[in-house]
Amino acid sequence: MRAVRGLWRWRHNPLRRTTDLVEGWVSLAALLLILLVAPVIGSLTGSAAQDSLQRSVREQRESRHPVTATVVRELEPATVAADPEAALRDSGTRVLAHWTAPDGTGQNGPVVTHLKSPEPGDRFALWTDAQGRTVVRPLDPATATTHAVLAGLGATLLTACLVEGGRRLIVRRMVLRRYARWDQAWDRAGPDWGRTGTGS
């Protein structure tokens, strides 16, 4: 971005090349895009993510229900899952539990509880769907907002990186063209570096 600072200085300089001025304008345009457009794109992305995630939160709150389960007995630990997400979700103690579904039917099954040492008759909270099948707890609004903010920040940074990458690509092509023109000028000057006909 040094070219932006030099843009004003280069305006009337007799040594100024056209490429210097173009480089300055490209850098100024990139700076304005990073400062003005990238935050707008991030804000729009964050708002869209917030709307979508809060809609998911509402849907999950409507379709998932907290119930109280009772430990029947502790089960053997499960074998290691190949899916890391399943392993994280299943971290805890496996027990056979009994609970009453929201539709009033009794349910039994193996579940994971975070009780330190579960004993038969211990009670713990569990999330189920309307039919009583166990589900993960619904996303809470604060977590959804955090994810939306991170999505907006990511979009802002990605836009800024793309703009800066485009600026660097344009400047690099200009520099390569400048070097090619210098090579052509040196070729025209000849092998004696401009001393042809001087009698030396």
FILUMKE-887843 format. One line per 10 residues: for each residue x, y, z of N, C-alpha, C. Coordinates in nm, 4 decimals. Example, Ala and Ser with C-alpha at 12.3 -4.5 7.8 and 13.67 -1.06 7.14 Angstrom:
% FILUMKE-887843
1.3190:-0.5690:0.7800:1.2300:-0.4500:0.7800:1.3200:-0.3300:0.7800 | 1.2850:-0.2250:0.7080:1.3670:-0.1060:0.7140:1.2900:0.0030:0.7870 .
***
This chain:
% FILUMKE-887843
0.0818:-0.1209:0.0000:0.0000:0.0000:0.0000:0.0860:0.1270:0.0000 | 0.2187:0.1096:-0.0164:0.3048:0.2284:-0.0249:0.2655:0.3149:-0.1432 | 0.2128:0.2493:-0.2485:0.1781:0.3243:-0.3687:0.0668:0.4246:-0.3413 | -0.0217:0.3947:-0.2450:-0.1292:0.4892:-0.2126:-0.0701:0.6181:-0.1559 | 0.0275:0.6029:-0.0646:0.0906:0.7227:-0.0076:0.1639:0.8017:-0.1155 | 0.2247:0.7301:-0.2097:0.3019:0.7974:-0.3137:0.2178:0.8521:-0.4268 | 0.0888:0.8207:-0.4287:0.0022:0.8642:-0.5380:0.0006:1.0158:-0.5501 | -0.0140:1.0854:-0.4394:-0.0187:1.2313:-0.4412:0.1165:1.2885:-0.4838 | 0.2225:1.2286:-0.4339:0.3574:1.2760:-0.4625:0.3934:1.2567:-0.6100 | 0.3419:1.1492:-0.6717:0.3780:1.1158:-0.8086:0.3031:1.1980:-0.9126 .
0.2017:1.2726:-0.8743:0.1138:1.3356:-0.9732:0.1891:1.4205:-1.0748 | 0.2819:1.5045:-1.0313:0.3499:1.5965:-1.1234:0.4989:1.5696:-1.1324 | 0.5441:1.4543:-1.0880:0.6855:1.4212:-1.0908:0.7266:1.3862:-1.2338 | 0.8329:1.4478:-1.2886:0.8730:1.4184:-1.4264:0.9262:1.2756:-1.4436 | 0.9670:1.2108:-1.3354:1.0160:1.0732:-1.3448:0.9033:0.9701:-1.3358 | 0.7842:1.0177:-1.3172:0.6702:0.9273:-1.3006:0.6416:0.8518:-1.4301 | 0.6287:0.7209:-1.4161:0.5864:0.6382:-1.5296:0.4356:0.6188:-1.5197 | 0.3741:0.5851:-1.6275:0.2293:0.5589:-1.6269:0.1973:0.4434:-1.5333 | 0.2845:0.3427:-1.5317:0.2599:0.2264:-1.4457:0.2632:0.2639:-1.2983 | 0.3456:0.3650:-1.2630:0.3483:0.4097:-1.1234:0.2131:0.4672:-1.0830 .
0.1572:0.5477:-1.1721:0.0271:0.6085:-1.1433:-0.0825:0.5017:-1.1382 | -0.0796:0.4081:-1.2325:-0.1797:0.3007:-1.2341:-0.1676:0.2160:-1.1077 | -0.0444:0.1858:-1.0672:-0.0230:0.1082:-0.9446:-0.0801:0.1807:-0.8237 | -0.0612:0.3110:-0.8179:-0.1165:0.3893:-0.7074:-0.2682:0.3856:-0.7052 | -0.3309:0.3996:-0.8240:-0.4780:0.3965:-0.8296:-0.5329:0.2579:-0.7954 | -0.4631:0.1534:-0.8419:-0.5061:0.0162:-0.8088:-0.4997:-0.0059:-0.6579 | -0.3917:0.0422:-0.5963:-0.3778:0.0266:-0.4513:-0.4834:0.1055:-0.3756 | -0.5137:0.2260:-0.4233:-0.6181:0.3064:-0.3585:-0.7541:0.2386:-0.3706 | -0.7842:0.1860:-0.4891:-0.9117:0.1153:-0.5077:-0.9195:-0.0074:-0.4164 | -0.8082:-0.0812:-0.4048:-0.8074:-0.1992:-0.3179:-0.8285:-0.1594:-0.1726 .
-0.7641:-0.0503:-0.1306:-0.7807:-0.0040:0.0073:-0.9262:0.0339:0.0350 | -0.9887:0.1050:-0.0585:-1.1290:0.1435:-0.0391:-1.2200:0.0217:-0.0362 | -1.1922:-0.0767:-0.1219:-1.2728:-0.1993:-0.1204:-1.2581:-0.2727:0.0133 | -1.1350:-0.2780:0.0641:-1.1125:-0.3477:0.1919:-1.1817:-0.2744:0.3064 | -1.1759:-0.1403:0.3047:-1.2326:-0.0632:0.4154:-1.3840:-0.0477:0.4072 | -1.4398:-0.0473:0.2862:-1.5832:-0.0203:0.2717:-1.6651:-0.1425:0.2315 | -1.6181:-0.2169:0.1319:-1.6991:-0.3268:0.0781:-1.6877:-0.4527:0.1645 | -1.5652:-0.4851:0.2086:-1.5471:-0.6081:0.2871:-1.6337:-0.6091:0.4133 | -1.6406:-0.4988:0.4913:-1.7287:-0.5017:0.6091:-1.8774:-0.5168:0.5735 | -1.9183:-0.4596:0.4603:-2.0593:-0.4733:0.4190:-2.0888:-0.6188:0.3852 .
-1.9975:-0.6833:0.3113:-2.0173:-0.8247:0.2774:-2.0190:-0.9098:0.4048 | -1.9288:-0.8800:0.4978:-1.9273:-0.9533:0.6247:-2.0556:-0.9349:0.7027 | -2.1062:-0.8115:0.7028:-2.2303:-0.7829:0.7757:-2.3489:-0.8559:0.7136 | -2.3558:-0.8554:0.5812:-2.4659:-0.9253:0.5132:-2.4579:-1.0760:0.5369 | -2.3368:-1.1302:0.5308:-2.3192:-1.2735:0.5550:-2.3563:-1.3085:0.6989 | -2.3106:-1.2269:0.7941:-2.3437:-1.2515:0.9342:-2.4932:-1.2442:0.9602 | -2.5613:-1.1466:0.8970:-2.7071:-1.1339:0.9141:-2.7804:-1.2546:0.8572 | -2.7363:-1.2985:0.7381:-2.8003:-1.4158:0.6780:-2.7777:-1.5400:0.7642 | -2.6557:-1.5557:0.8147:-2.6264:-1.6707:0.9008:-2.7069:-1.6628:1.0305 | -2.7190:-1.5414:1.0870:-2.7961:-1.5238:1.2107:-2.9424:-1.5619:1.1892 .
-3.0016:-1.5161:1.0801:-3.1418:-1.5500:1.0515:-3.1594:-1.7008:1.0374 | -3.0694:-1.7641:0.9611:-3.0803:-1.9076:0.9380:-3.0600:-1.9872:1.0676 | -2.9584:-1.9483:1.1454:-2.9312:-2.0217:1.2690:-3.0404:-2.0019:1.3739 | -3.0939:-1.8813:1.3850:-3.2017:-1.8589:1.4822:-3.3280:-1.9336:1.4401 | -3.3504:-1.9472:1.3088:-3.4636:-2.0279:1.2614:-3.4422:-2.1734:1.3025 | -3.3178:-2.2229:1.2885:-3.2870:-2.3604:1.3305:-3.3064:-2.3776:1.4802 | -3.2668:-2.2762:1.5575:-3.2854:-2.2820:1.7026:-3.4340:-2.2965:1.7350 | -3.5177:-2.2146:1.6717:-3.6629:-2.2219:1.6978:-3.7196:-2.3575:1.6582 | -3.6770:-2.4094:1.5412:-3.7269:-2.5401:1.4972:-3.6836:-2.6508:1.5927 | -3.5580:-2.6448:1.6375:-3.5107:-2.7474:1.7303:-3.5815:-2.7377:1.8645 .
-3.6077:-2.6164:1.9112:-3.6795:-2.6003:2.0385:-3.8205:-2.6580:2.0303 | -3.8818:-2.6470:1.9111:-4.0177:-2.6997:1.8954:-4.0192:-2.8520:1.8840 | -3.9137:-2.9097:1.8218:-3.9170:-3.0534:1.7940:-3.8434:-3.1380:1.8971 | -3.7666:-3.0779:1.9860:-3.6927:-3.1540:2.0866:-3.7437:-3.1192:2.2256 | -3.7520:-3.2212:2.3098:-3.8133:-3.2034:2.4412:-3.7225:-3.2576:2.5505 | -3.7087:-3.1827:2.6607:-3.6297:-3.2367:2.7724:-3.7160:-3.3331:2.8546 | -3.6578:-3.4470:2.8871:-3.7269:-3.5430:2.9739:-3.6280:-3.5853:3.0829 | -3.6816:-3.6456:3.1871:-3.5968:-3.6973:3.2940:-3.5893:-3.8483:3.2797 | -3.4667:-3.8987:3.2683:-3.4452:-4.0431:3.2541:-3.3951:-4.0996:3.3860 | -3.4216:-4.2277:3.4072:-3.3782:-4.2978:3.5280:-3.2808:-4.4089:3.4886 .
-3.1693:-4.4152:3.5594:-3.0688:-4.5189:3.5303:-3.1238:-4.6535:3.5738 | -3.1192:-4.7531:3.4832:-3.1555:-4.8907:3.5170:-3.0292:-4.9650:3.5594 | -2.9243:-4.9538:3.4766:-2.7949:-5.0129:3.5121:-2.6874:-4.9536:3.4223 | -2.5629:-4.9631:3.4675:-2.4502:-4.9134:3.3878:-2.4139:-5.0175:3.2828 | -2.3735:-4.9728:3.1637:-2.3344:-5.0621:3.0545:-2.1836:-5.0577:3.0347 | -2.1341:-5.1585:2.9620:-1.9910:-5.1616:2.9278:-1.9601:-5.0426:2.8362 | -1.8373:-4.9888:2.8448:-1.8013:-4.8793:2.7539:-1.8094:-4.9240:2.6089 | -1.8492:-4.8332:2.5223:-1.8610:-4.8650:2.3799:-1.7228:-4.8740:2.3184 | -1.7142:-4.9479:2.2067:-1.5870:-4.9536:2.1337:-1.5605:-4.8158:2.0730 | -1.4355:-4.7896:2.0416:-1.3970:-4.6580:1.9899:-1.4658:-4.6343:1.8564 .
-1.5324:-4.5204:1.8451:-1.6042:-4.4879:1.7219:-1.5076:-4.4322:1.6185 | -1.5318:-4.4672:1.4908:-1.4471:-4.4144:1.3836:-1.4777:-4.2672:1.3594 | -1.5977:-4.2245:1.3925:-1.6397:-4.0861:1.3709:-1.6026:-4.0024:1.4931 | -1.5121:-3.9019:1.4770:-1.4729:-3.8208:1.5931:-1.5897:-3.7441:1.6542 | -1.6863:-3.7047:1.5704:-1.8031:-3.6324:1.6226:-1.8852:-3.7225:1.7137 | -1.9011:-3.8488:1.6725:-1.9766:-3.9439:1.7540:-1.9021:-3.9710:1.8842 | -1.7691:-3.9777:1.8761:-1.6909:-4.0007:1.9981:-1.7065:-3.8846:2.0949 | -1.7063:-3.7620:2.0415:-1.7236:-3.6446:2.1271:-1.8637:-3.6434:2.1884 | -1.9648:-3.6768:2.1054:-2.1030:-3.6766:2.1536:-2.1239:-3.7855:2.2584 | -2.0542:-3.8987:2.2402:-2.0739:-4.0123:2.3293:-1.9778:-4.0123:2.4477 .
-1.9045:-3.9021:2.4688:-1.8123:-3.8993:2.5829:-1.8945:-3.8919:2.7106 | -1.8803:-3.9879:2.7948:-1.9569:-3.9981:2.9183:-1.9729:-4.1452:2.9530 | -2.0641:-4.1765:3.0425:-2.0870:-4.3145:3.0857:-2.2123:-4.3684:3.0182 | -2.1987:-4.4873:2.9579:-2.3149:-4.5498:2.8932:-2.3972:-4.6238:2.9983 | -2.5284:-4.5981:2.9951:-2.6190:-4.6653:3.0888:-2.7429:-4.7109:3.0129 | -2.8087:-4.8093:3.0699:-2.9416:-4.8457:3.0232:-3.0374:-4.7609:3.1060 | -3.1234:-4.6849:3.0370:-3.2112:-4.5914:3.1083:-3.3557:-4.6111:3.0663 | -3.4444:-4.5624:3.1510:-3.5886:-4.5635:3.1232:-3.6373:-4.4196:3.1304 | -3.7227:-4.3795:3.0348:-3.7810:-4.2452:3.0362:-3.9174:-4.2495:2.9704 | -3.9949:-4.1461:2.9975:-4.1285:-4.1345:2.9389:-4.1227:-4.0309:2.8273 .
-4.1633:-4.0725:2.7066:-4.1603:-3.9836:2.5900:-4.2651:-3.8745:2.6044 | -4.2527:-3.7651:2.5306:-4.3538:-3.6588:2.5354:-4.4939:-3.7066:2.4977 | -4.5021:-3.8163:2.4180:-4.6358:-3.8675:2.3826:-4.6909:-3.9625:2.4885 | -4.6160:-3.9818:2.6000:-4.6644:-4.0620:2.7116:-4.6196:-4.2060:2.7110 | -4.5520:-4.2512:2.6081:-4.5072:-4.3908:2.6033:-4.3765:-4.4073:2.6798 | -4.3605:-4.5250:2.7418:-4.2365:-4.5554:2.8134:-4.1289:-4.6011:2.7164 | -4.0080:-4.5568:2.7389:-3.8961:-4.5913:2.6512:-3.7811:-4.6452:2.7355 | -3.7084:-4.7415:2.6804:-3.5863:-4.7951:2.7405:-3.4788:-4.7976:2.6336 | -3.3545:-4.7766:2.6753:-3.2472:-4.7860:2.5777:-3.1149:-4.7411:2.6344 | -3.0076:-4.7736:2.5605:-2.8754:-4.7289:2.6036:-2.8564:-4.5815:2.5699 .
-2.8106:-4.5053:2.6640:-2.7834:-4.3627:2.6448:-2.6536:-4.3286:2.7157 | -2.6031:-4.2108:2.6858:-2.4812:-4.1626:2.7507:-2.5208:-4.0571:2.8523 | -2.4692:-4.0704:2.9724:-2.4968:-3.9719:3.0767:-2.3661:-3.9146:3.1278 | -2.3725:-3.7949:3.1797:-2.2529:-3.7312:3.2341:-2.2481:-3.7433:3.3867 | -2.3282:-3.8355:3.4421:-2.3181:-3.8656:3.5853:-2.1817:-3.9305:3.6104 | -2.1150:-3.8889:3.7174:-1.9790:-3.9398:3.7428:-1.9795:-4.0904:3.7703 | -2.0642:-4.1370:3.8600:-2.0735:-4.2809:3.8868:-2.2224:-4.3145:3.9001 | -2.2860:-4.3445:3.7866:-2.4314:-4.3681:3.7892:-2.4684:-4.4963:3.8640 | -2.5722:-4.4847:3.9438:-2.6260:-4.5985:4.0181:-2.7715:-4.6183:3.9742 | -2.8234:-4.7404:3.9811:-2.9639:-4.7616:3.9466:-3.0546:-4.6690:4.0282 .
-3.1473:-4.6044:3.9599:-3.2392:-4.5110:4.0253:-3.1965:-4.3656:4.0129 | -3.0686:-4.3392:3.9759:-3.0253:-4.1998:3.9545:-3.1008:-4.1404:3.8365 | -3.1289:-4.0113:3.8489:-3.2050:-3.9433:3.7435:-3.1153:-3.8399:3.6759 | -3.1392:-3.8206:3.5455:-3.0621:-3.7218:3.4691:-3.1477:-3.6703:3.3531 | -3.1091:-3.5555:3.3017:-3.1848:-3.4931:3.1922:-3.1445:-3.5544:3.0592 | -3.2412:-3.5616:2.9692:-3.2213:-3.6223:2.8386:-3.3094:-3.5478:2.7383 | -3.2635:-3.5313:2.6174:-3.3432:-3.4668:2.5120:-3.3940:-3.5739:2.4171 | -3.5237:-3.5648:2.3825:-3.5841:-3.6599:2.2892:-3.6672:-3.5853:2.1855 | -3.7013:-3.6584:2.0788:-3.7966:-3.6028:1.9833:-3.9376:-3.6359:2.0324 | -4.0389:-3.6053:1.9529:-4.1778:-3.6247:1.9967:-4.2097:-3.7723:2.0207 .
-4.1383:-3.8637:1.9525:-4.1645:-4.0068:1.9685:-4.0817:-4.0691:2.0811 | -3.9966:-3.9915:2.1440:-3.9180:-4.0432:2.2547:-3.7797:-4.0911:2.2163 | -3.7391:-4.0777:2.0883:-3.6037:-4.1160:2.0481:-3.5048:-4.0104:2.0963 | -3.3887:-4.0547:2.1444:-3.2909:-3.9590:2.1975:-3.2311:-3.8760:2.0838 | -3.2106:-3.7497:2.1129:-3.1496:-3.6553:2.0185:-3.0513:-3.5682:2.0965 | -2.9647:-3.4979:2.0234:-2.8736:-3.4055:2.0908:-2.9524:-3.2834:2.1356 | -2.9014:-3.2158:2.2360:-2.9735:-3.0988:2.2867:-2.9778:-2.9906:2.1793 | -3.0835:-2.9115:2.1783:-3.0951:-2.8094:2.0738:-2.9895:-2.7004:2.0888 | -2.9603:-2.6392:1.9774:-2.8666:-2.5275:1.9744:-2.9266:-2.4110:2.0525 | -2.8428:-2.3457:2.1352:-2.8977:-2.2323:2.2105:-2.8719:-2.1023:2.1328 .
-2.9545:-1.9998:2.1551:-2.9439:-1.8755:2.0776:-2.8073:-1.8079:2.0875 | -2.7433:-1.8130:2.2033:-2.6125:-1.7468:2.2178:-2.5078:-1.8143:2.1298 | -2.5091:-1.9462:2.1250:-2.4143:-2.0180:2.0393:-2.4414:-1.9883:1.8929 | -2.5692:-1.9819:1.8560:-2.6055:-1.9491:1.7182:-2.5538:-1.8101:1.6810 | -2.5676:-1.7141:1.7726:-2.5190:-1.5786:1.7466:-2.3671:-1.5780:1.7317 | -2.2980:-1.6547:1.8154:-2.1521:-1.6632:1.8044:-2.1111:-1.7174:1.6683 | -2.1793:-1.8221:1.6225:-2.1493:-1.8787:1.4907:-2.1760:-1.7769:1.3797 | -2.2823:-1.6999:1.3925:-2.3146:-1.5992:1.2912:-2.2081:-1.4897:1.2875 | -2.1632:-1.4462:1.4052:-2.0573:-1.3436:1.4111:-1.9292:-1.3960:1.3473 | -1.8946:-1.5210:1.3769:-1.7746:-1.5798:1.3176:-1.7877:-1.5921:1.1662 .
-1.9072:-1.6248:1.1184:-1.9294:-1.6318:0.9734:-1.9112:-1.4941:0.9098 | -1.9629:-1.3887:0.9747:-1.9459:-1.2534:0.9225:-1.8003:-1.2104:0.9208 | -1.7282:-1.2405:1.0298:-1.5850:-1.2065:1.0336:-1.5074:-1.2833:0.9273 | -1.5414:-1.4092:0.9103:-1.4745:-1.4893:0.8074:-1.4987:-1.4349:0.6680 | -1.6228:-1.3937:0.6408:-1.6536:-1.3368:0.5088:-1.5788:-1.2057:0.4871 | -1.5689:-1.1232:0.5925:-1.4946:-0.9973:0.5819:-1.3480:-1.0241:0.5509 | -1.2862:-1.1153:0.6256:-1.1452:-1.1469:0.6036:-1.1218:-1.2086:0.4665 | -1.2118:-1.2966:0.4242:-1.1975:-1.3592:0.2935:-1.2062:-1.2556:0.1825 | -1.3009:-1.1624:0.1943:-1.3134:-1.0563:0.0942:-1.1880:-0.9706:0.0904 | -1.1387:-0.9329:0.2080:-1.0166:-0.8516:0.2134:-0.8988:-0.9256:0.1518 .
-0.8869:-1.0540:0.1804:-0.7765:-1.1327:0.1229:-0.7888:-1.1436:-0.0286 | -0.9109:-1.1624:-0.0782:-0.9302:-1.1703:-0.2230:-0.8952:-1.0382:-0.2910 | -0.9362:-0.9267:-0.2297:-0.9042:-0.7957:-0.2871:-0.7532:-0.7735:-0.2872 | -0.6885:-0.8024:-0.1747:-0.5433:-0.7839:-0.1665:-0.4710:-0.8782:-0.2624 | -0.5201:-1.0013:-0.2753:-0.4598:-1.0946:-0.3709:-0.4742:-1.0450:-0.5134 | -0.5920:-0.9888:-0.5464:-0.6123:-0.9314:-0.6796:-0.5196:-0.8135:-0.7045 | -0.5039:-0.7288:-0.6029:-0.4135:-0.6140:-0.6175:-0.2709:-0.6604:-0.6429 | -0.2267:-0.7584:-0.5655:-0.0903:-0.8084:-0.5819:-0.0699:-0.8720:-0.7195 | -0.1709:-0.9421:-0.7671:-0.1615:-1.0045:-0.8986:-0.1498:-0.8992:-1.0081 | -0.2324:-0.7944:-0.9994:-0.2270:-0.6873:-1.0993:-0.0914:-0.6183:-1.0957 .
-0.0430:-0.5840:-0.9760:0.0861:-0.5155:-0.9633:0.1983:-0.6057:-1.0138 | 0.1915:-0.7346:-0.9839:0.2957:-0.8267:-1.0307:0.2998:-0.8314:-1.1827 | 0.1847:-0.8374:-1.2458:0.1814:-0.8386:-1.3924:0.2373:-0.7091:-1.4491 | 0.2064:-0.5969:-1.3830:0.2603:-0.4686:-1.4291:0.4129:-0.4668:-1.4168 | 0.4658:-0.5179:-1.3061:0.6107:-0.5208:-1.2865:0.6769:-0.6118:-1.3890 | 0.6167:-0.7273:-1.4171:0.6732:-0.8183:-1.5174:0.6744:-0.7535:-1.6554 | 0.5683:-0.6809:-1.6880:0.5651:-0.6087:-1.8151:0.6734:-0.5020:-1.8201 | 0.6908:-0.4317:-1.7072:0.7941:-0.3285:-1.6993:0.9325:-0.3900:-1.7210 | 0.9588:-0.5046:-1.6584:1.0877:-0.5717:-1.6773:1.1063:-0.6150:-1.8227 | 0.9993:-0.6639:-1.8843:1.0087:-0.7053:-2.0244:1.0419:-0.5855:-2.1137 .
0.9818:-0.4701:-2.0854:1.0122:-0.3499:-2.1646:1.1563:-0.3051:-2.1423 | 1.2055:-0.3174:-2.0190:1.3452:-0.2824:-1.9919:1.4384:-0.3740:-2.0707 | 1.4066:-0.5045:-2.0739:1.4891:-0.5987:-2.1498:1.4907:-0.5613:-2.2976 | 1.3741:-0.5245:-2.3511:1.3685:-0.4829:-2.4915:1.4507:-0.3567:-2.5146 | 1.4446:-0.2624:-2.4227:1.5219:-0.1385:-2.4365:1.6710:-0.1678:-2.4324 | 1.7138:-0.2589:-2.3450:1.8560:-0.2940:-2.3384:1.8993:-0.3649:-2.4654 | 1.8121:-0.4486:-2.5211:1.8453:-0.5171:-2.6463:1.8635:-0.4168:-2.7598 | 1.7782:-0.3133:-2.7622:1.7907:-0.2099:-2.8668:1.9169:-0.1268:-2.8475 | 1.9603:-0.1076:-2.7223:2.0789:-0.0259:-2.6968:2.2049:-0.0934:-2.7489 | 2.2042:-0.2246:-2.7633:2.3192:-0.2939:-2.8197:2.4139:-0.3413:-2.7120 .
2.5142:-0.4217:-2.7524:2.6052:-0.4820:-2.6562:2.7038:-0.3842:-2.5949 | 2.7235:-0.2654:-2.6569:2.8206:-0.1724:-2.5992:2.7551:-0.0682:-2.5087 | 2.6313:-0.0922:-2.4684:2.5605:-0.0112:-2.3704:2.5508:0.1365:-2.4117 | 2.5236:0.1583:-2.5393:2.4982:0.2948:-2.5853:2.6220:0.3697:-2.6280 | 2.7378:0.3026:-2.6377:2.8602:0.3764:-2.6746:2.8905:0.3593:-2.8234 | 2.7978:0.3103:-2.9036:2.8209:0.2906:-3.0452:2.8540:0.4240:-3.1118 | 2.9586:0.4238:-3.1881:2.9940:0.5433:-3.2640:3.0651:0.6486:-3.1830 | 3.1042:0.6203:-3.0616:3.1730:0.7243:-2.9827:3.3238:0.7187:-3.0004 | 3.3713:0.6180:-3.0743:3.5146:0.6094:-3.1019:3.5938:0.5512:-2.9885 | 3.5313:0.4934:-2.8878:3.6078:0.4379:-2.7774:3.6391:0.2925:-2.8027 .
***
